[in-house]
């Protein structure tokens, strides 16, 4: 998405309040990041995404009303460049594959460290910005850089 600041703007989506608040506290403590919203289910996540257009969305997979995979599909349909990191409790979760297929760029186990969380956010944000650049597109196609 298009950043409106120098900070990486993050939407946190999880139906467990303590997880949502914990993730928010970790991200807010990082100088280069800002939490722009929180949602407790997939329907609310879709509304919050449209309102805030975050750079990165941390998305729980199993939530009431609308799952994380369904929310990713809904958001990705209108915002194809949206970036998602899915959160799950189980390493072998079949929903991880569905989420990646729906448009997620990465996944994290909920047992991750603070450092792993912040690195994942930075990496997904950075890789996406590189892939959007004219230089990267020119390199991929073998055409000279238009700049």
LINFEN-V562031 format. One line per field, one symbol per residue. ss: DSSP state (@ for helix, = for strand, . for the rest). psi: psi as a letter, one per 30 degrees, with the letter a starting at -180 (. if undefined). burial: # if it has 9 or more other C-alpha atoms within 8 Angstrom, else .. A space follows every 10 residues. Layout:
ss=???
psi=???
burial=???
This chain:
ss=.......=== ===...@@@@ @@@@@@@@.. ..=======. .@@@@@@@@@ @@...===== .......@@@ @@@@@@@@.. ...=====.. ...@@@@@@@ @@...====. ...@@@@@@@ @@@@@@@@@@ @@.@@@@@@@ @......
psi=ljkglflkkk kkjkfjeeee eeeeeeeffk eglkkflklf leeeeeeeee efilekkjjk ejllekleee eeeeefefif gkkkjkklfk egkffeeeee efgkfllkkf glleeeeeee eeeeeeeeee ffkeeeeeee fgllkf.
burial=..#...#### #####....# ..##.###.. ..######## ######.##. ..######## #.#..##### ######.... .#######.. .....#.### .########. ......##.# ##.##..#.. ...######. .......
